[in-house]
Amino acid sequence: MQNKISEVLLQNWDYAMDQEDWAPPLKDALDGVSSEQALWKPEGEAANSIWETVNHLTYYKERLLRKLKGLPKLPNAESNDDTFTVTESGEEAWEQAVSRLKKVHADLREIIEALGEGAYDWGGSGHAPGEEVMSLILHDSYHTGQIVLVRKLQGSWPSKRSFG
């Protein structure tokens, strides 16, 4: 069976957020995380908190969504580090941050589905939409691994998981 490139993009988009494949999806990595756990960082300056990572992922998804919809660009962050900023605290703010991430992911899925086989046909400048989507899939996977590691370090990741 040969999958169309649009089907492969959608399948991997779903693996990144919702469906277990070789690694846990982002949804599972965030499941059950409290705001306190989301703000926790291991000692040292080498790691971001889960919440910082969620905000970072949301920023780049919103940026791509706006581009693919032809909307004005988000203001550029001064640096990539600025996309990891958390300015709120509390359970409600944390839940809103996760909801915002999931919503923009779902909104992008609709756009990706509409691209169909034209995902790599791009008359504009820069990368084709399919290239940018694949880049975000890899980006999500990378940062999901970081979230799982932070959860393991804080003891909030289950020692045994069942998945299927």
Backbone as a printed PyTorch tensor [residue, N CA C, xyz], in Angstrom:
tensor([[[ 0.8400, -1.1880,  0.0000],
         [ 0.0000,  0.0000,  0.0000],
         [ 0.8810,  1.2460,  0.0000]],

        [[ 0.5560,  2.1570, -0.8670],
         [ 1.3390,  3.3830, -0.9520],
         [ 0.5060,  4.5490, -0.4270]],

        [[ 1.0080,  5.2190,  0.5860],
         [ 0.3120,  6.3730,  1.1490],
         [ 0.6750,  7.6280,  0.3700]],

        [[-0.3070,  8.4970,  0.2150],
         [-0.0510,  9.8040, -0.3690],
         [ 0.6910, 10.6400,  0.6600]],

        [[ 1.4590, 11.5960,  0.1840],
         [ 2.2440, 12.4380,  1.0990],
         [ 1.3260, 13.1590,  2.0860]],

        [[ 0.1490, 13.5680,  1.6480],
         [-0.7720, 14.2570,  2.5570],
         [-1.2180, 13.3210,  3.6800]],

        [[-1.4120, 12.0470,  3.3760],
         [-1.8070, 11.0780,  4.4000],
         [-0.6650, 10.8370,  5.3860]],

        [[ 0.5480, 10.8070,  4.8800],
         [ 1.7160, 10.6140,  5.7440],
         [ 1.8720, 11.8050,  6.6870]],

        [[ 1.7040, 13.0150,  6.1630],
         [ 1.7980, 14.2060,  7.0120],
         [ 0.7330, 14.1680,  8.1150]],

        [[-0.5030, 13.8560,  7.7400],
         [-1.5770, 13.8090,  8.7360],
         [-1.3440, 12.7180,  9.7660]],

        [[-0.8860, 11.5710,  9.3230],
         [-0.6200, 10.4680, 10.2460],
         [ 0.4420, 10.8760, 11.2650]],

        [[ 1.5020, 11.4820, 10.7950],
         [ 2.5700, 11.9020, 11.7020],
         [ 2.1510, 13.0850, 12.5590]],

        [[ 1.3050, 13.9640, 12.0370],
         [ 0.7570, 15.0680, 12.8250],
         [-0.0210, 14.5000, 14.0080]],

        [[-0.8030, 13.4460, 13.7320],
         [-1.5800, 12.7990, 14.7940],
         [-0.6750, 12.0600, 15.7830]],

        [[ 0.3950, 11.4450, 15.3020],
         [ 1.3490, 10.7950, 16.2090],
         [ 1.9480, 11.8180, 17.1690]],

        [[ 2.2190, 13.0050, 16.6850],
         [ 2.8640, 14.0230, 17.5130],
         [ 1.9920, 14.4200, 18.7070]],

        [[ 0.6690, 14.4950, 18.5240],
         [-0.1930, 14.9720, 19.5960],
         [-1.0460, 13.8810, 20.2380]],

        [[-1.6300, 13.0230, 19.4260],
         [-2.7130, 12.1930, 19.9240],
         [-2.4910, 10.6890, 19.9400]],

        [[-1.6520, 10.1780, 19.0640],
         [-1.5680,  8.7280, 18.9080],
         [-0.1890,  8.2030, 19.2530]],

        [[-0.1820,  7.1830, 20.0730],
         [ 1.0710,  6.5200, 20.4420],
         [ 1.6770,  5.8640, 19.2040]],

        [[ 2.9540,  6.0470, 19.0080],
         [ 3.6990,  5.3400, 17.9620],
         [ 4.9710,  4.8420, 18.6320]],

        [[ 6.1190,  5.2680, 18.1820],
         [ 7.3780,  4.8560, 18.8070],
         [ 7.6260,  5.5760, 20.1170]],

        [[ 6.9390,  6.6550, 20.3060],
         [ 7.1180,  7.4690, 21.5050],
         [ 5.7530,  7.9690, 21.9510]],

        [[ 5.6350,  8.3650, 23.2080],
         [ 4.3410,  8.8890, 23.6600],
         [ 4.0040, 10.1910, 22.9330]],

        [[ 2.7280, 10.3920, 22.6470],
         [ 2.3260, 11.6650, 22.0480],
         [ 2.3110, 12.7780, 23.0900]],

        [[ 2.3060, 13.9790, 22.6260],
         [ 2.3180, 15.1500, 23.5030],
         [ 1.1480, 15.1300, 24.4820]],

        [[-0.0150, 14.7150, 24.0260],
         [-1.2020, 14.6400, 24.8920],
         [-0.9140, 13.7690, 26.1180]],

        [[-0.2830, 12.6190, 25.9120],
         [ 0.0320, 11.7310, 27.0340],
         [ 1.1240, 12.3270, 27.9240]],

        [[ 2.0790, 13.0040, 27.3160],
         [ 3.1590, 13.6120, 28.0970],
         [ 2.6240, 14.7000, 29.0200]],

        [[ 1.5140, 15.3390, 28.6330],
         [ 0.9380, 16.4240, 29.4310],
         [-0.1860, 15.9570, 30.3570]],

        [[-0.6710, 14.7460, 30.1420],
         [-1.8010, 14.2370, 30.9080],
         [-1.4720, 14.1680, 32.4010]],

        [[-2.3350, 14.7850, 33.2040],
         [-2.1890, 14.7220, 34.6530],
         [-1.1500, 15.6610, 35.2450]],

        [[-0.5420, 16.5030, 34.4310],
         [ 0.4680, 17.4400, 34.9380],
         [-0.2310, 18.6080, 35.6260]],

        [[ 0.1340, 18.8800, 36.8510],
         [-0.4180, 20.0240, 37.5870],
         [ 0.3780, 21.2810, 37.2290]],

        [[-0.1500, 22.4240, 37.5960],
         [ 0.5720, 23.6700, 37.3210],
         [ 1.9060, 23.6970, 38.0720]],

        [[ 1.9160, 23.1300, 39.2800],
         [ 3.1620, 23.0780, 40.0490],
         [ 4.2050, 22.2240, 39.3210]],

        [[ 3.7890, 21.0680, 38.8170],
         [ 4.7040, 20.2170, 38.0550],
         [ 5.1210, 20.8950, 36.7530]],

        [[ 4.1790, 21.6140, 36.1420],
         [ 4.4670, 22.2870, 34.8710],
         [ 5.5130, 23.3850, 35.0240]],

        [[ 5.5980, 23.9850, 36.2010],
         [ 6.5720, 25.0610, 36.4480],
         [ 7.9130, 24.5490, 36.9770]],

        [[ 7.9590, 23.2930, 37.4080],
         [ 9.1560, 22.7270, 38.0300],
         [10.2920, 22.6100, 37.0200]],

        [[11.5170, 22.8860, 37.5230],
         [12.7250, 22.7130, 36.7140],
         [13.7570, 21.9600, 37.5430]],

        [[14.5240, 21.1000, 36.8840],
         [15.6270, 20.4740, 37.6090],
         [16.6870, 21.5260, 37.9270]],

        [[17.5630, 21.2110, 38.8540],
         [18.6210, 22.1590, 39.2080],
         [19.4910, 22.4620, 37.9940]],

        [[20.0170, 23.6690, 37.9700],
         [20.8490, 24.0960, 36.8540],
         [20.0180, 24.8950, 35.8730]],

        [[20.6590, 25.3420, 34.8130],
         [19.9610, 26.1860, 33.8490],
         [19.7740, 25.5140, 32.5000]],

        [[20.0410, 24.2180, 32.4350],
         [20.0280, 23.5470, 31.1390],
         [18.6460, 23.0960, 30.6800]],

        [[17.6480, 23.0930, 31.5530],
         [16.3360, 22.5660, 31.1780],
         [15.2530, 23.6270, 31.3030]],

        [[14.2620, 23.5090, 30.4550],
         [13.0750, 24.3550, 30.5390],
         [12.0080, 23.6030, 31.3200]],

        [[11.0840, 24.3500, 31.8850],
         [ 9.9470, 23.7200, 32.5410],
         [ 8.9920, 23.1950, 31.4710]],

        [[ 8.0730, 22.3470, 31.8760],
         [ 7.0690, 21.8280, 30.9570],
         [ 6.2270, 22.9840, 30.4220]],

        [[ 5.8590, 23.8980, 31.2900],
         [ 5.0210, 25.0290, 30.8760],
         [ 5.7670, 25.8990, 29.8640]],

        [[ 7.0260, 26.1510, 30.1190],
         [ 7.8140, 26.9300, 29.1550],
         [ 7.8260, 26.2350, 27.7960]],

        [[ 7.9790, 24.9200, 27.8120],
         [ 8.0110, 24.1640, 26.5640],
         [ 6.6620, 24.2080, 25.8570]],

        [[ 5.5760, 24.1120, 26.6000],
         [ 4.2360, 24.2160, 26.0080],
         [ 4.0690, 25.5790, 25.3250]],

        [[ 4.4920, 26.6430, 25.9810],
         [ 4.3780, 27.9790, 25.3740],
         [ 5.2350, 28.0950, 24.1220]],

        [[ 6.3970, 27.5050, 24.1380],
         [ 7.2960, 27.4950, 22.9820],
         [ 6.6320, 26.7680, 21.8000]],

        [[ 6.0760, 25.5910, 22.0620],
         [ 5.4110, 24.8310, 21.0050],
         [ 4.2200, 25.5970, 20.4470]],

        [[ 3.4600, 26.2070, 21.3300],
         [ 2.2860, 26.9800, 20.9060],
         [ 2.6930, 28.1460, 20.0170]],

        [[ 3.7390, 28.8500, 20.3870],
         [ 4.2120, 29.9890, 19.5960],
         [ 4.4820, 29.5700, 18.1470]],

        [[ 5.2400, 28.5060, 17.9640],
         [ 5.6130, 28.1110, 16.5990],
         [ 4.4370, 27.5310, 15.8320]],

        [[ 3.5010, 26.8860, 16.5030],
         [ 2.2980, 26.3970, 15.8270],
         [ 1.4180, 27.5830, 15.3920]],

        [[ 1.2620, 28.5630, 16.2900],
         [ 0.4580, 29.7350, 15.9420],
         [ 1.0970, 30.5080, 14.7920]],

        [[ 2.3990, 30.5690, 14.7990],
         [ 3.1090, 31.2550, 13.7190],
         [ 2.8260, 30.5820, 12.3750]],

        [[ 2.9020, 29.2510, 12.3240],
         [ 2.6430, 28.5390, 11.0770],
         [ 1.1700, 28.6350, 10.6880]],

        [[ 0.2680, 28.5230, 11.6440],
         [-1.1610, 28.6210, 11.3470],
         [-1.4740, 29.9610, 10.6830]],

        [[-0.9510, 31.0200, 11.2390],
         [-1.1990, 32.3570, 10.6750],
         [-0.6280, 32.4500,  9.2610]],

        [[ 0.5350, 31.8980,  9.0560],
         [ 1.1480, 31.9290,  7.7260],
         [ 0.2890, 31.1760,  6.7160]],

        [[-0.1430, 29.9680,  7.0800],
         [-0.9140, 29.1520,  6.1450],
         [-2.3080, 29.7080,  5.8940]],

        [[-2.8300, 30.4890,  6.8410],
         [-4.1270, 31.1390,  6.6470],
         [-4.0000, 32.4920,  5.9580]],

        [[-2.7630, 32.9390,  5.7360],
         [-2.5490, 34.2360,  5.1030],
         [-2.8350, 35.4100,  6.0180]],

        [[-2.7450, 35.1870,  7.3190],
         [-2.9820, 36.2480,  8.3060],
         [-1.6790, 36.9810,  8.6020]],

        [[-1.7740, 38.1760,  9.1780],
         [-0.5470, 38.8860,  9.5510],
         [ 0.2990, 38.0550, 10.5040]],

        [[ 1.5970, 38.2100, 10.3730],
         [ 2.5310, 37.4640, 11.2220],
         [ 2.3970, 37.8750, 12.6750]],

        [[ 2.6980, 36.9160, 13.5500],
         [ 2.8430, 37.2430, 14.9670],
         [ 4.0690, 38.1350, 15.1170]],

        [[ 4.0940, 38.9770, 16.1220],
         [ 5.3370, 39.7230, 16.3580],
         [ 6.4700, 38.7260, 16.6020]],

        [[ 7.5970, 38.9570, 15.9840],
         [ 8.7360, 38.0630, 16.1790],
         [ 9.2420, 38.1620, 17.6100]],

        [[ 9.5460, 37.0170, 18.1690],
         [10.2040, 37.0030, 19.4730],
         [11.6210, 37.5280, 19.2590]],

        [[12.1450, 38.2080, 20.2620],
         [13.5030, 38.7400, 20.1220],
         [14.5140, 37.6310, 19.9210]],

        [[14.2510, 36.4810, 20.5600],
         [15.0980, 35.3060, 20.3860],
         [14.2480, 34.0710, 20.6280]],

        [[14.7570, 32.9330, 20.2390],
         [14.0480, 31.6820, 20.5000],
         [13.8070, 31.5030, 22.0000]],

        [[14.7450, 31.9300, 22.8130],
         [14.5920, 31.8130, 24.2700],
         [13.3370, 32.5170, 24.7650]],

        [[12.9610, 33.6180, 24.1170],
         [11.7780, 34.3680, 24.5340],
         [10.4860, 33.5920, 24.3340]],

        [[10.4910, 32.5730, 23.4680],
         [ 9.2780, 31.7820, 23.2360],
         [ 9.0090, 30.8050, 24.3710]],

        [[ 9.9420, 30.6700, 25.2860],
         [ 9.7930, 29.7760, 26.4380],
         [ 9.2910, 30.5110, 27.6870]],

        [[ 8.8290, 31.7170, 27.5350],
         [ 8.4340, 32.5500, 28.6670],
         [ 7.0820, 32.1320, 29.2450]],

        [[ 7.0040, 32.1190, 30.5760],
         [ 5.7450, 31.8980, 31.2920],
         [ 5.4960, 33.1310, 32.1440]],

        [[ 4.3220, 33.7400, 31.9800],
         [ 4.0170, 34.9630, 32.7260],
         [ 2.8730, 34.7800, 33.7170]],

        [[ 2.2910, 33.5690, 33.7500],
         [ 1.1620, 33.3200, 34.6390],
         [ 1.4680, 32.1230, 35.5420]],

        [[ 0.5680, 31.8720, 36.4610],
         [ 0.6840, 30.6870, 37.3010],
         [-0.7170, 30.2460, 37.6930]],

        [[-0.8060, 29.0840, 38.3030],
         [-2.0910, 28.5720, 38.7580],
         [-2.6730, 27.5370, 37.8110]],

        [[-3.5680, 26.7280, 38.3710],
         [-4.1560, 25.6270, 37.6070],
         [-4.9440, 26.1110, 36.3910]],

        [[-5.7370, 27.1580, 36.5650],
         [-6.5630, 27.6390, 35.4560],
         [-5.6920, 28.1420, 34.3020]],

        [[-4.6570, 28.8820, 34.6140],
         [-3.7570, 29.3930, 33.5710],
         [-3.0270, 28.2460, 32.8750]],

        [[-2.6270, 27.2410, 33.6470],
         [-1.9530, 26.0710, 33.0690],
         [-2.9040, 25.3220, 32.1250]],

        [[-4.1350, 25.1040, 32.5830],
         [-5.1210, 24.4100, 31.7480],
         [-5.3860, 25.1980, 30.4640]],

        [[-5.4120, 26.5110, 30.5620],
         [-5.6110, 27.3440, 29.3720],
         [-4.4220, 27.2260, 28.4200]],

        [[-3.2170, 27.1520, 28.9580],
         [-2.0270, 27.0090, 28.1090],
         [-2.0670, 25.6900, 27.3420]],

        [[-2.4500, 24.6130, 28.0210],
         [-2.5380, 23.3020, 27.3630],
         [-3.6720, 23.3070, 26.3370]],

        [[-4.8090, 23.8910, 26.6880],
         [-5.9480, 23.9700, 25.7570],
         [-5.5830, 24.7650, 24.5030]],

        [[-4.8640, 25.8350, 24.7040],
         [-4.4360, 26.6650, 23.5680],
         [-3.5230, 25.8710, 22.6360]],

        [[-2.6000, 25.1060, 23.2100],
         [-1.7110, 24.2610, 22.4100],
         [-2.5180, 23.2270, 21.6220]],

        [[-3.4370, 22.5540, 22.2870],
         [-4.2370, 21.5270, 21.6100],
         [-5.1310, 22.1290, 20.5320]],

        [[-5.6710, 23.3180, 20.7860],
         [-6.5410, 23.9650, 19.8000],
         [-5.7570, 24.3590, 18.5560]],

        [[-4.6150, 24.9640, 18.7230],
         [-3.8540, 25.3730, 17.5480],
         [-3.3700, 24.1400, 16.7790]],

        [[-3.0790, 23.0650, 17.4870],
         [-2.6890, 21.8160, 16.8220],
         [-3.8590, 21.3020, 15.9710]],

        [[-5.0770, 21.3140, 16.5360],
         [-6.2690, 20.8630, 15.8050],
         [-6.5640, 21.7880, 14.6220]],

        [[-6.4180, 23.0890, 14.8190],
         [-6.6470, 24.0430, 13.7280],
         [-5.6580, 23.8130, 12.5840]],

        [[-4.4160, 23.5520, 12.9340],
         [-3.4150, 23.2620, 11.9050],
         [-3.7330, 21.9550, 11.1850]],

        [[-4.2560, 20.9860, 11.9090],
         [-4.6120, 19.7080, 11.2740],
         [-5.6180, 19.9410, 10.1510]],

        [[-6.6080, 20.7970, 10.3960],
         [-7.6030, 21.1100,  9.3690],
         [-6.9500, 21.7240,  8.1310]],

        [[-5.9930, 22.6030,  8.3530],
         [-5.2780, 23.2360,  7.2430],
         [-4.4570, 22.1930,  6.4850]],

        [[-3.7760, 21.3280,  7.2290],
         [-2.9420, 20.2890,  6.6070],
         [-3.8150, 19.3730,  5.7600]],

        [[-4.9630, 19.0100,  6.2960],
         [-5.8770, 18.1460,  5.5520],
         [-6.3400, 18.8200,  4.2650]],

        [[-6.6120, 20.1230,  4.3420],
         [-7.0640, 20.8640,  3.1600],
         [-5.9560, 21.0080,  2.1110]],

        [[-4.7010, 21.0050,  2.5410],
         [-3.5920, 21.1150,  1.5870],
         [-3.5670, 19.9150,  0.6440]],

        [[-3.9290, 18.7630,  1.1840],
         [-3.9300, 17.5540,  0.3740],
         [-2.5980, 17.3340, -0.3110]],

        [[-2.6710, 16.9070, -1.5380],
         [-1.4500, 16.6000, -2.2840],
         [-0.6910, 17.8550, -2.7040]],

        [[-1.2530, 19.0280, -2.4540],
         [-0.5590, 20.2730, -2.7650],
         [ 0.3550, 20.7470, -1.6590]],

        [[ 0.5680, 19.9050, -0.6530],
         [ 1.3650, 20.2950,  0.5110],
         [ 2.7800, 20.7210,  0.1450]],

        [[ 3.2770, 20.1960, -0.9730],
         [ 4.6400, 20.5510, -1.3710],
         [ 4.6840, 21.4460, -2.6110]],

        [[ 3.5180, 21.8650, -3.0660],
         [ 3.4560, 22.8380, -4.1620],
         [ 3.3770, 24.2170, -3.5300]],

        [[ 4.3800, 25.0050, -3.7400],
         [ 4.4390, 26.2840, -3.0450],
         [ 5.0260, 27.3190, -3.9740]],

        [[ 4.2270, 28.2970, -4.3110],
         [ 4.7020, 29.3690, -5.1700],
         [ 5.2650, 30.5380, -4.3790]],

        [[ 5.0880, 30.4970, -3.0680],
         [ 5.5420, 31.5940, -2.2320],
         [ 7.0150, 31.4670, -1.8920]],

        [[ 7.4880, 32.3950, -1.1090],
         [ 8.8910, 32.3390, -0.6990],
         [ 9.0220, 31.4350,  0.5220]],

        [[10.1910, 30.9130,  0.7080],
         [10.4460, 30.0510,  1.8580],
         [10.0880, 28.6100,  1.5740]],

        [[ 9.8980, 27.8630,  2.6450],
         [ 9.6230, 26.4350,  2.5330],
         [ 8.1660, 26.1690,  2.1700]],

        [[ 7.9330, 25.0550,  1.4920],
         [ 6.5660, 24.6240,  1.1950],
         [ 5.8600, 24.2730,  2.4960]],

        [[ 4.5210, 24.4050,  2.5280],
         [ 3.7910, 24.0790,  3.7580],
         [ 4.1020, 22.6840,  4.2970]],

        [[ 4.2020, 21.6980,  3.4400],
         [ 4.4950, 20.3460,  3.8960],
         [ 5.8370, 20.2470,  4.6010]],

        [[ 6.8180, 21.0040,  4.1200],
         [ 8.1320, 21.0160,  4.7720],
         [ 8.0230, 21.6180,  6.1720]],

        [[ 7.2600, 22.6870,  6.2860],
         [ 7.1100, 23.3470,  7.5890],
         [ 6.3270, 22.4640,  8.5630]],

        [[ 5.3200, 21.7680,  8.0450],
         [ 4.5480, 20.8510,  8.8910],
         [ 5.4500, 19.7300,  9.3900]],

        [[ 6.2280, 19.1380,  8.4850],
         [ 7.1180, 18.0460,  8.9020],
         [ 8.1300, 18.5420,  9.9270]],

        [[ 8.6020, 19.7430,  9.7510],
         [ 9.5360, 20.3200, 10.7100],
         [ 8.8830, 20.4550, 12.0890]],

        [[ 7.6110, 20.8860, 12.1280],
         [ 6.9150, 21.0110, 13.4160],
         [ 6.6450, 19.6480, 14.0430]],

        [[ 6.3960, 18.6330, 13.2210],
         [ 6.2020, 17.2810, 13.7480],
         [ 7.4670, 16.8400, 14.4790]],

        [[ 8.6180, 17.0410, 13.8500],
         [ 9.8880, 16.6710, 14.4740],
         [10.1460, 17.5270, 15.7160]],

        [[ 9.8110, 18.7960, 15.6310],
         [ 9.9540, 19.7250, 16.7470],
         [ 9.1140, 19.2550, 17.9380]],

        [[ 7.8630, 18.8820, 17.6710],
         [ 6.9920, 18.3710, 18.7350],
         [ 7.5820, 17.1220, 19.3750]],

        [[ 8.0540, 16.2100, 18.5470],
         [ 8.6050, 14.9530, 19.0650],
         [ 9.8120, 15.2100, 19.9570]],

        [[10.6850, 16.0870, 19.5140],
         [11.8740, 16.4440, 20.2920],
         [11.4730, 16.9900, 21.6660]],

        [[10.5600, 17.9530, 21.6670],
         [10.1750, 18.5870, 22.9260],
         [ 9.2930, 17.6800, 23.7880]],

        [[ 8.5320, 16.7780, 23.1690],
         [ 7.7720, 15.8120, 23.9580],
         [ 8.7360, 14.9420, 24.7510]],

        [[ 9.8300, 14.5360, 24.1310],
         [10.8580, 13.7740, 24.8370],
         [11.4230, 14.5490, 26.0120]],

        [[11.6170, 15.8450, 25.8310],
         [12.1080, 16.6640, 26.9320],
         [11.0900, 16.7200, 28.0720]],

        [[ 9.8200, 16.8500, 27.7250],
         [ 8.7700, 16.8890, 28.7450],
         [ 8.7490, 15.5790, 29.5270]],

        [[ 8.8450, 14.4610, 28.8210],
         [ 8.8700, 13.1570, 29.4930],
         [10.0800, 13.0690, 30.4190]],

        [[11.2250, 13.5350, 29.9670],
         [12.4200, 13.4980, 30.8100],
         [12.2360, 14.3510, 32.0690]],

        [[11.6870, 15.5490, 31.9250],
         [11.4300, 16.3990, 33.0900],
         [10.4810, 15.6900, 34.0440]],

        [[ 9.4500, 15.0590, 33.4950],
         [ 8.5090, 14.3280, 34.3540],
         [ 9.1960, 13.1600, 35.0520]],

        [[10.1050, 12.4770, 34.3690],
         [10.8460, 11.3840, 35.0160],
         [11.7120, 11.9290, 36.1420]],

        [[12.3570, 13.0570, 35.9070],
         [13.2120, 13.6540, 36.9290],
         [12.4140, 14.1040, 38.1510]],

        [[11.2060, 14.5800, 37.9450],
         [10.3920, 15.0300, 39.0700],
         [ 9.5830, 13.8880, 39.6880]],

        [[ 9.6350, 12.7040, 39.0720],
         [ 8.9220, 11.5570, 39.6070],
         [ 7.4490, 11.5160, 39.2660]],

        [[ 7.0110, 12.2620, 38.2600],
         [ 5.5850, 12.2870, 37.9100],
         [ 5.2580, 11.4510, 36.6770]],

        [[ 6.2490, 10.8020, 36.1020],
         [ 6.0130,  9.9340, 34.9390],
         [ 5.8440,  8.5090, 35.4540]],

        [[ 4.8310,  7.7960, 34.9820],
         [ 4.6250,  6.4340, 35.4900],
         [ 5.8220,  5.5140, 35.2020]],

        [[ 6.1500,  4.6730, 36.1670],
         [ 7.2830,  3.7700, 35.9720],
         [ 6.9620,  2.7080, 34.9250]],

        [[ 5.6970,  2.3850, 34.7780],
         [ 5.2520,  1.4660, 33.7320],
         [ 4.0270,  2.0740, 33.0570]],

        [[ 4.0440,  2.0670, 31.7440],
         [ 2.9190,  2.5950, 30.9720],
         [ 2.3580,  1.4860, 30.1000]],

        [[ 1.0610,  1.5030, 29.9200],
         [ 0.4800,  0.6170, 28.9140],
         [-0.0070,  1.5080, 27.7770]],

        [[ 0.2460,  1.0800, 26.6080],
         [-0.1700,  1.8400, 25.4260],
         [-0.4960,  0.8490, 24.3490]],

        [[-1.1710,  1.3110, 23.3680],
         [-1.5450,  0.3560, 22.3590],
         [-1.8420,  0.9650, 21.0900]]])
